[in-house]
């Protein structure tokens, strides 16, 4: 049974007559726990009895664990979690850059939604990163609940609010440059050449993600066959089952290990899909595959996986942003000036471009979500499914976008001989 005992204060190495009370209670393992600092015997006894009551009810949380610093628990939690490599890297980036500088030495019990939300709203980063920081913290605190360090997660299920000024700032961001007209896509692709330029076309007209594109092989070129209109609907497809992940692994203590570029299964069930290819893209891919000698269709000249930053710097920037002329010199061939086509264009923007094209040509949601590898929300995801008619209309629409752009450019072929 819980009881209280006096704890005399000490001054200059000598015990004084002043004292406080310490609660003593029996822990689940039979040992005695204690909590000092109570002003009266009654308060100490009540607190101890409350602990024993919680122990009998199975809801007791060890006070020592409640006061564990967030940084200590976060590292323990990260050691036990083994998600996809890129997910781990992102979590560590959020922890080291934003979360730990503020919450490293805060006791778990000392974290509240009020303080966490105000902190997130004051972060000097983009809005989505601030929200993601709260999400990472919430996952870690849920782990603390599961490990009986906390009774509840104060961040669980809470929705971040923002000031009116902050909302206005988010809403006024210009998103008009997150997609590219087809003429621009073709011109940028031609500058990049048949290998890297085709990767761009596949992104813009098939909606492949960056890592998914790097993982494509000759065997990824497949075919869809469905019963249709008394016969069969047939179209070439891209089979997406894996992706190349780029991430910074860590050891058990969080120390950085060498960068990894490696194959992983796609992240979600929706990402594993067969993408229907419009005729022009199917022909270009077949030609590329027949002449390509490397394992992966879109790789560096040496056959290695591209790093996203290297591709952006070496390929996208010069093709989209333009380049200066260069005279012939020792070790360098002459080159002509390239005028800017669409400064800042990225492979991510080209994926946005694909879904924008789908919306432009009226692709039905059941098919648009499937082809983009997105999970469709709501009950319609259960009841509505793509049909061959929908697929044919999508392919016709994408082909028409391509052919109209080729006519506008006055081109007969994408690649120059």
LINWOSUL-V485111 format. One line per field, one symbol per residue. ss: DSSP state (2 for helix, 1 for strand, 0 for the rest). psi: psi as a letter, one per 20 degrees, with the letter a starting at -180 (. if undefined). A space follows every 10 residues. Layout:
ss: ???
psi: ???
This chain:
ss: 0011111111 1001111111 1111110000 0111111100 2222222222 2222222000 0022220012 2222222222 0000222222 2222222222 2220001222 0022222222 2000002222 2222222222 2222220000 0000000000 0002222222 2000000000 0222222222 2200022222 2222220002 2222001222 1111111100 1111111111 0111111111 0000011111 1111100000 0011110022 2222222222 2000010000 0000000222 2222222222 2010010010 0100100100 0000002222 2222222222 0000222222 2200000002 2220000222 2222222222 2222222220 0000000
psi: qqrqqqoqqp pkjqpriqra qpppqprhji rprqorjqhq hggggggghh ghghghijjp pphhhhjpqg hghghgghhi pmaqghgggg ghghghhggh hhjgjpqgij pqhgggghgh ijqmrqghgg hhghgggggh hhhhghjlhq hqoiipjqpp rrrhggghhg hipojhjjrp qhhggggggg hhrhfhhhgg hhghiikqrg hhhhiprhii oaqppqppli cpppqqrpoo irropornrq ahjjpprqqp orpqqqhrhh horopppqgh hggggggghh ipirgqhoar hjjrpqqghg ggghfgghhh irrqqpqprp ipqqqrqoqp gnpiprhghh hhgghggghg jkpqhhhggg hikqpprrhh hhhpqqrhgg gghggggghh gghhggghik qhqgqq.
